[in-house]
Amino acid sequence: MGSNVKTETVWVDCGSAKLYGKLYIPNAVPSSGLLICHGLNAKGFHLLKIYTLLTRVACREGFVTLVFDFRGAGKSGGQFDYGFGEQEDVKCALRFLTSRPEVMPNSIFVVGHSLGGAVSLYALQNETRVKGLVLWSTPKNHNYNVKKFIKNTRGKLGLYAFLVLSYLDKILNVSRLFKLEVCGVNLRPKDVREKLMKLNECEAVSKLSKMPLLVVVGGSDEIVGVDEAKEIYNSAHEPKILLIIDSADHVYTGKEDELIAKTIEWIKKWMT
């Protein structure tokens, strides 16, 4: 990356979880900060090159940048908590980033991908240090999104079976009867219904006031559709922008450079 950037391996204390992260520090400090929140997967930010790529580009553009693994993912401790404990992870990571002397504490930006975007919406309520939030491929609500995912992968009968077994799962572990795995994470039906499906991103974004918002979605995303991104956008307050990356999928395969360039361009407009 060149001599003008240094990197640190960091550990962020967050209750019962210890979060692993990488901090990228440009030569010219203090400067604005950027926090990157990955999507649902067992490998954390290590799964997709887009997270590290964003980190490096942002740091070259002068941002002190933190990318970290959510609890139970990658190298972090703790257990996956279906979008609830992860809200605390965002708060802990933000607190860590703002505590660094290299960071201007009231000039932080957050980028959240998919579930990382969803939990960021909840974590940043009433947050004054964050100057802008970028949502990549974030569902409009997880009740709708989970049902759509199961219906698309298991059919209508599979969705019905999931809903029935999610209640039985409170008494008896039905994971062997209904295996639900997403990117290496084994999901228990009862916790999906009682926690993950309670996340309502449209409602959460409607409670964010005065925080600039960039909503991004891939034009060919089969997991989070353009329709969902439009609903989040419509539920949000100004200032806001909706960006559709033509023919991009949920993880922006082959479109990483375009996505990152447009994300950084938008963020820089809001820097103080």
C-alpha positions in Angstrom: 0.0 0.0 0.0 3.0 2.3 0.2 4.9 4.0 3.0 2.2 6.6 3.7 -0.1 4.1 5.3 0.3 1.9 8.3 -2.0 -0.9 9.5 -2.7 -2.3 12.9 -4.4 -5.5 14.1 -6.8 -4.4 16.8 -9.1 -6.1 19.3 -12.3 -4.3 20.4 -13.8 -5.2 23.7 -17.6 -5.5 23.4 -19.2 -7.1 26.4 -18.8 -10.9 26.2 -17.3 -10.6 22.7 -13.8 -9.6 21.6 -13.9 -8.3 18.1 -11.0 -8.6 15.7 -10.3 -5.8 13.3 -7.8 -4.1 11.1 -7.1 -0.4 11.3 -5.7 1.5 8.4 -4.1 4.8 9.2 -3.0 7.4 6.5 0.0 9.6 7.0 -1.9 12.8 7.3 -3.8 12.8 10.6 -6.1 13.6 12.4 -8.6 12.9 9.7 -12.1 11.6 9.1 -12.9 8.0 10.0 -14.6 5.2 8.2 -16.2 2.1 9.8 -17.0 -0.9 7.6 -19.6 -3.5 8.6 -19.7 -6.7 6.7 -22.7 -8.9 5.7 -23.8 -12.2 7.2 -21.2 -14.9 6.7 -19.0 -17.1 8.9 -15.7 -15.6 7.7 -16.4 -12.0 8.5 -14.7 -9.3 6.4 -12.2 -11.9 5.1 -14.8 -13.6 2.9 -15.1 -10.9 0.2 -12.3 -8.8 -1.3 -14.6 -5.8 -1.5 -14.3 -5.0 2.2 -10.5 -4.9 2.2 -10.5 -3.1 -1.2 -12.8 -0.4 0.3 -10.5 -0.1 3.3 -7.4 0.4 1.2 -9.1 2.9 -1.2 -10.6 4.9 1.7 -7.2 5.0 3.5 -5.5 6.3 0.3 -8.2 9.0 0.2 -7.2 10.0 3.7 -9.7 8.2 6.0 -8.6 6.3 9.1 -10.5 3.1 8.3 -11.6 0.2 10.6 -12.9 -3.1 9.2 -13.9 -5.7 11.8 -15.5 -9.1 12.3 -18.9 -9.2 13.9 -19.2 -11.5 16.9 -19.1 -15.2 16.0 -17.6 -14.4 12.6 -14.1 -14.5 11.3 -11.6 -14.2 14.1 -13.9 -12.5 16.6 -15.1 -14.2 19.7 -18.7 -14.6 20.9 -21.7 -16.1 19.0 -23.8 -14.9 16.1 -26.8 -13.1 17.6 -29.2 -12.7 14.6 -28.8 -9.0 14.3 -29.2 -8.0 18.0 -25.8 -8.4 19.6 -24.3 -7.1 16.3 -25.9 -3.7 17.0 -23.7 -3.5 20.1 -20.7 -4.5 18.0 -21.3 -1.5 15.7 -21.4 0.8 18.8 -18.3 -0.8 20.3 -16.4 -0.5 17.0 -17.5 3.1 16.6 -16.5 3.9 20.2 -13.1 2.4 19.5 -12.6 4.3 16.3 -13.6 7.7 17.8 -11.2 7.1 20.7 -8.2 7.0 18.4 -6.1 10.2 18.4 -5.8 9.9 14.6 -9.5 10.3 14.1 -11.6 13.5 14.2 -14.3 12.2 16.5 -17.2 14.1 14.9 -16.4 13.2 11.3 -17.1 9.4 11.0 -18.8 7.6 8.2 -20.2 4.1 8.2 -20.6 1.6 5.3 -22.8 -1.4 6.0 -23.3 -4.3 3.6 -26.6 -6.4 3.8 -27.1 -7.4 7.5 -24.2 -5.0 8.4 -26.3 -2.2 7.0 -29.4 -3.4 8.9 -27.7 -3.5 12.3 -26.0 -0.1 11.6 -29.4 1.5 11.1 -30.3 0.4 14.6 -27.0 1.1 16.2 -26.8 4.7 14.8 -30.1 6.0 16.2 -29.4 9.3 17.9 -25.7 9.1 16.9 -24.3 12.6 16.4 -20.7 11.6 15.6 -21.6 9.9 12.3 -21.8 12.3 9.3 -23.2 9.8 6.8 -24.3 6.2 6.4 -23.9 4.1 3.3 -26.2 1.0 2.9 -25.1 -1.7 0.4 -27.7 -4.2 -0.5 -29.7 -3.8 2.7 -33.2 -5.5 3.0 -36.3 -3.4 3.6 -37.2 -5.7 6.5 -36.0 -9.2 7.4 -39.4 -10.7 7.8 -40.0 -10.1 4.1 -36.4 -10.9 3.1 -36.1 -14.2 5.0 -39.4 -15.4 3.7 -38.4 -14.5 0.2 -35.1 -16.3 0.6 -36.6 -19.5 1.9 -39.4 -19.5 -0.7 -36.9 -18.9 -3.5 -34.6 -21.7 -2.3 -37.1 -24.2 -0.8 -40.4 -23.3 -2.4 -43.7 -22.5 -0.8 -43.8 -25.8 1.1 -40.3 -25.2 2.4 -41.5 -21.8 3.8 -44.5 -23.4 5.4 -42.2 -26.1 7.0 -39.8 -23.5 8.3 -42.6 -21.5 9.9 -44.0 -24.6 11.6 -40.6 -25.9 12.7 -39.6 -22.5 14.0 -42.2 -22.9 16.8 -41.3 -26.6 17.4 -37.6 -25.5 17.6 -38.4 -23.7 20.9 -38.9 -27.2 22.5 -36.8 -29.5 20.4 -33.8 -28.6 18.2 -35.0 -29.2 14.7 -31.8 -28.2 13.0 -31.4 -31.7 11.6 -34.9 -31.6 10.1 -34.5 -28.2 8.6 -31.0 -27.2 7.9 -30.7 -23.5 7.1 -27.2 -22.4 6.3 -26.2 -19.0 4.9 -22.6 -18.4 4.0 -21.3 -20.9 6.5 -23.6 -19.8 9.4 -26.0 -22.4 10.6 -29.2 -20.7 11.6 -31.7 -22.1 14.1 -35.3 -21.6 12.9 -36.6 -20.2 16.3 -33.9 -17.6 16.4 -34.4 -16.6 12.8 -38.1 -16.0 13.5 -37.7 -14.5 17.0 -34.7 -12.2 16.3 -33.6 -11.8 12.7 -37.1 -11.5 11.3 -37.9 -8.8 13.8 -35.5 -6.4 12.1 -37.4 -3.7 10.2 -35.0 -1.6 8.3 -37.6 0.7 6.8 -38.9 1.5 10.3 -35.3 2.0 11.6 -34.3 4.3 8.7 -37.4 6.4 9.2 -36.1 7.2 12.7 -32.8 8.4 11.5 -33.0 12.2 11.3 -30.7 14.5 9.5 -28.1 11.8 8.7 -27.1 11.8 5.1 -27.9 8.4 3.5 -26.7 6.6 0.4 -28.7 3.5 -0.5 -27.0 1.2 -3.0 -28.3 -1.9 -4.6 -27.2 -4.1 -7.5 -29.6 -4.1 -10.5 -29.3 -7.9 -10.6 -29.4 -8.6 -6.9 -31.6 -11.7 -6.3 -31.2 -11.6 -2.5 -32.1 -7.9 -1.9 -34.1 -6.5 -4.8 -34.2 -3.0 -6.2 -37.8 -2.9 -4.9 -36.4 -3.3 -1.3 -33.8 -0.6 -1.8 -36.5 1.8 -3.1 -38.6 1.2 -0.1 -35.7 2.0 2.3 -35.0 5.1 0.3 -38.7 6.2 0.4 -38.8 5.6 4.1 -35.7 7.7 4.8 -35.4 11.5 5.5 -33.5 13.9 3.3 -30.6 14.2 2.4 -30.6 10.8 0.6 -29.6 9.3 -2.7 -30.5 6.0 -4.3 -27.8 4.4 -6.4 -28.5 1.3 -8.6 -25.3 -0.4 -9.9 -26.3 -1.8 -13.3 -26.2 -5.6 -13.5 -24.5 -6.1 -10.2 -25.3 -9.0 -7.9 -25.6 -9.0 -4.1 -21.8 -8.9 -3.6 -21.1 -6.7 -6.6 -19.0 -9.3 -8.5 -17.0 -7.5 -11.1 -18.4 -4.2 -10.1 -16.3 -3.6 -7.0 -14.3 -0.7 -8.3 -17.4 1.1 -9.5 -19.2 0.6 -6.2 -16.2 1.7 -4.1 -15.5 4.8 -6.3 -19.1 6.0 -6.1 -19.2 5.3 -2.4 -16.1 7.3 -1.6 -17.2 10.1 -4.0 -20.5 10.4 -2.0 -18.8 10.3 1.4 -16.3 13.0 0.4 -19.1 15.4 -0.4 -20.1 15.3 3.3 -16.7 15.7 4.9 -16.3 18.7 7.1 
